[in-house]
Amino acid sequence: MKPVIVTKGITKTYQPDTIPVHALRGVDLTIKEGEFVAIVGPSGSGKTTLLNIIGGLDRPSEGYIEVGGKDISALSDNALIDFRRDNIGFVFQAYNLIPVLTALENVEFVMLLQKLPKDQRHKRALELLHAVGLDDKISKRPIELSGGQQQRVAVARALASKPAFVLADEPTANLDSVSTGQLLDIMANLNREEQMTFVFSTHDQRVIDRAHRIITLEDGKIISDQLGHG
């Protein structure tokens, strides 16, 4: 399988009030197509910072990052926004759905930004909502959905642009055990059936147990990279 993410010597230093905080310290990482990866570690270890840099939401202080063969650290801000939209799917802890839009419209939204024709947007959104088991919820707004259902809409939305990979930052943190199991089943099926690459940042042992590869961060460094039990 070809690499979809390559980082070399990634560092990230924040300087609040001139006191440097070293969030990442020289991270070298390669993630290949079709992997199901959990990035774990204590709070403050750099998990979310690493995910944000991989996803182009933040820039490294030093180092190189390649996504799908493209050096995203060299892109302008506007080019990076377009690249993110077209190549990276995001699933966040807080769902981040647009409250005034239906489930169908939320999934269609990224394709609207891509200027896809209406019939193509509608067809793909319906297919994705079917894939996550929400055929009967397409006209519901987020407030009318449970937390688990909202997160499934978020997964469908993340897949809408046919991204190179999906980044999921603590996606189960606000879900009960039943919803977590359903969500992980959906993601594992997409990984298995469509070779979709998933990279999780998580504290959740249920996610870790499903991962094929577990990368452990501590103090901004990778201290372990091993096969999982998923």
C-alpha positions as semicolon CSV with decimal commas, in nm:
position;residue;x (nm);y (nm);z (nm)
1;M;0,000;0,000;0,000
2;K;0,124;0,348;-0,084
3;P;0,183;0,610;0,186
4;V;-0,095;0,867;0,227
5;I;0,070;1,061;0,512
6;V;0,443;1,119;0,562
7;T;0,589;1,348;0,827
8;K;0,958;1,415;0,880
9;G;1,101;1,602;1,177
10;I;0,772;1,769;1,269
11;T;0,802;2,007;1,563
12;K;0,544;2,247;1,702
13;T;0,633;2,510;1,957
14;Y;0,380;2,752;2,105
15;Q;0,500;3,062;2,287
16;P;0,230;3,195;2,519
17;D;0,375;3,487;2,712
18;T;0,719;3,408;2,565
19;I;0,750;3,076;2,754
20;P;0,787;2,810;2,483
21;V;0,563;2,502;2,499
22;H;0,699;2,215;2,290
23;A;0,387;2,030;2,173
24;L;0,571;1,811;1,918
25;R;0,940;1,725;1,915
26;G;1,063;1,576;1,588
27;V;0,784;1,340;1,480
28;D;0,861;1,104;1,191
29;L;0,557;0,908;1,078
30;T;0,430;0,720;0,772
31;I;0,069;0,605;0,741
32;K;-0,026;0,390;0,443
33;E;-0,345;0,358;0,245
34;G;-0,606;0,142;0,417
35;E;-0,464;0,163;0,770
36;F;-0,685;0,191;1,081
37;V;-0,462;0,380;1,325
38;A;-0,508;0,501;1,682
39;I;-0,283;0,778;1,815
40;V;-0,284;0,753;2,193
41;G;-0,113;0,911;2,492
42;P;-0,186;1,118;2,802
43;S;-0,343;1,463;2,788
44;G;-0,084;1,710;2,665
45;S;0,116;1,446;2,479
46;G;0,058;1,615;2,141
47;K;-0,214;1,394;1,990
48;T;-0,451;1,669;1,879
49;T;-0,164;1,893;1,766
50;L;-0,032;1,612;1,545
51;L;-0,378;1,547;1,401
52;N;-0,428;1,919;1,332
53;I;-0,095;1,939;1,149
54;I;-0,163;1,624;0,946
55;G;-0,501;1,772;0,856
56;G;-0,363;2,111;0,757
57;L;-0,553;2,289;1,037
58;D;-0,223;2,400;1,189
59;R;0,130;2,440;1,056
60;P;0,446;2,286;1,201
61;S;0,718;2,507;1,344
62;E;0,971;2,288;1,166
63;G;0,959;1,978;0,947
64;Y;0,794;1,841;0,638
65;I;0,450;1,690;0,582
66;E;0,332;1,516;0,269
67;V;-0,031;1,417;0,212
68;G;-0,117;1,205;-0,090
69;G;0,223;1,283;-0,237
70;K;0,186;1,661;-0,195
71;D;0,396;1,877;0,037
72;I;0,120;2,064;0,223
73;S;0,366;2,256;0,441
74;A;0,457;2,459;0,131
75;L;0,099;2,555;0,038
76;S;-0,043;2,905;0,078
77;D;-0,332;2,948;0,321
78;N;-0,591;2,956;0,042
79;A;-0,439;2,657;-0,138
80;L;-0,434;2,467;0,191
81;I;-0,805;2,536;0,248
82;D;-0,887;2,394;-0,096
83;F;-0,659;2,095;-0,044
84;R;-0,819;2,016;0,294
85;R;-1,168;2,037;0,148
86;D;-1,090;1,798;-0,137
87;N;-0,855;1,548;0,027
88;I;-0,911;1,517;0,402
89;G;-1,221;1,412;0,594
90;F;-1,268;1,530;0,953
91;V;-1,474;1,385;1,238
92;F;-1,466;1,591;1,558
93;Q;-1,563;1,518;1,917
94;A;-1,830;1,792;1,904
95;Y;-1,981;1,672;1,570
96;N;-1,964;2,027;1,421
97;L;-2,279;1,985;1,213
98;I;-2,453;2,297;1,080
99;P;-2,764;2,333;1,301
100;V;-2,998;2,482;1,038
101;L;-2,929;2,210;0,780
102;T;-3,083;1,864;0,760
103;A;-2,870;1,551;0,776
104;L;-2,882;1,530;0,397
105;E;-2,784;1,897;0,356
106;N;-2,499;1,862;0,605
107;V;-2,353;1,574;0,404
108;E;-2,406;1,762;0,077
109;F;-2,240;2,080;0,206
110;V;-1,877;1,996;0,126
111;M;-1,981;1,885;-0,224
112;L;-2,162;2,217;-0,266
113;L;-1,832;2,390;-0,187
114;Q;-1,670;2,168;-0,449
115;K;-1,936;2,291;-0,697
116;L;-2,057;1,941;-0,782
117;P;-2,390;1,930;-0,971
118;K;-2,699;1,902;-0,751
119;D;-2,798;1,556;-0,872
120;Q;-2,448;1,418;-0,800
121;R;-2,445;1,576;-0,453
122;H;-2,788;1,438;-0,371
123;K;-2,709;1,086;-0,494
124;R;-2,379;1,058;-0,304
125;A;-2,527;1,205;0,016
126;L;-2,810;0,950;0,007
127;E;-2,562;0,667;-0,050
128;L;-2,347;0,779;0,242
129;L;-2,639;0,820;0,481
130;H;-2,750;0,471;0,380
131;A;-2,398;0,342;0,453
132;V;-2,415;0,481;0,808
133;G;-2,769;0,351;0,867
134;L;-2,960;0,679;0,858
135;D;-3,196;0,638;0,560
136;D;-3,489;0,739;0,782
137;K;-3,320;1,051;0,924
138;I;-3,224;1,241;0,607
139;S;-3,468;1,528;0,669
140;K;-3,387;1,563;1,041
141;R;-3,182;1,856;1,174
142;P;-2,905;1,791;1,427
143;I;-3,121;1,889;1,726
144;E;-3,362;1,610;1,629
145;L;-3,087;1,345;1,630
146;S;-2,915;1,161;1,913
147;G;-2,543;1,211;1,972
148;G;-2,465;0,881;1,802
149;Q;-2,678;0,971;1,501
150;Q;-2,513;1,314;1,474
151;Q;-2,170;1,153;1,478
152;R;-2,279;0,912;1,202
153;V;-2,388;1,213;0,993
154;A;-2,043;1,360;1,062
155;V;-1,880;1,040;0,933
156;A;-2,094;1,051;0,618
157;R;-2,000;1,417;0,569
158;A;-1,630;1,335;0,616
159;L;-1,654;1,081;0,334
160;A;-1,848;1,305;0,095
161;S;-1,543;1,451;-0,080
162;K;-1,392;1,103;-0,134
163;P;-1,092;1,200;0,081
164;A;-0,752;1,035;0,088
165;F;-0,813;0,962;0,458
166;V;-1,033;1,049;0,755
167;L;-0,902;1,212;1,074
168;A;-1,115;1,146;1,382
169;D;-1,033;1,348;1,696
170;E;-1,187;1,176;2,001
171;P;-1,496;1,081;1,793
172;T;-1,651;0,865;2,067
173;A;-1,591;1,096;2,364
174;N;-1,955;1,207;2,389
175;L;-2,117;0,873;2,299
176;D;-2,259;0,591;2,508
177;S;-2,132;0,235;2,464
178;V;-2,404;0,130;2,218
179;S;-2,352;0,434;1,994
180;T;-1,974;0,390;2,015
181;G;-2,002;0,028;1,907
182;Q;-2,228;0,117;1,614
183;L;-1,999;0,400;1,502
184;L;-1,688;0,183;1,519
185;D;-1,863;-0,096;1,329
186;I;-1,943;0,151;1,050
187;M;-1,587;0,284;1,036
188;A;-1,433;-0,063;1,048
189;N;-1,663;-0,176;0,766
190;L;-1,566;0,125;0,552
191;N;-1,201;0,049;0,622
192;R;-1,242;-0,318;0,532
193;E;-1,475;-0,288;0,233
194;E;-1,346;0,036;0,075
195;Q;-0,989;0,048;0,211
196;M;-1,067;0,389;0,364
197;T;-0,781;0,508;0,583
198;F;-0,876;0,620;0,936
199;V;-0,651;0,797;1,186
200;F;-0,793;0,841;1,536
201;S;-0,677;1,053;1,828
202;T;-0,829;0,884;2,130
203;H;-0,828;0,795;2,499
204;D;-1,110;0,543;2,444
205;Q;-1,004;0,184;2,502
206;R;-1,290;0,067;2,278
207;V;-1,133;0,252;1,985
208;I;-0,784;0,131;2,075
209;D;-0,909;-0,230;2,082
210;R;-1,032;-0,195;1,722
211;A;-0,715;-0,032;1,587
212;H;-0,479;-0,224;1,360
213;R;-0,189;0,000;1,464
214;I;-0,134;0,196;1,786
215;I;0,102;0,494;1,796
216;T;0,179;0,624;2,144
217;L;0,289;0,984;2,203
218;E;0,446;1,120;2,517
219;D;0,584;1,471;2,562
220;G;0,551;1,537;2,189
221;K;0,747;1,229;2,079
222;I;0,648;0,888;1,944
223;I;0,755;0,641;2,212
224;S;0,583;0,333;2,067
225;D;0,446;0,222;1,729
226;Q;0,300;-0,128;1,732
227;L;0,038;-0,356;1,583
228;G;-0,304;-0,348;1,747
229;H;-0,557;-0,622;1,805
230;G;-0,825;-0,496;1,565
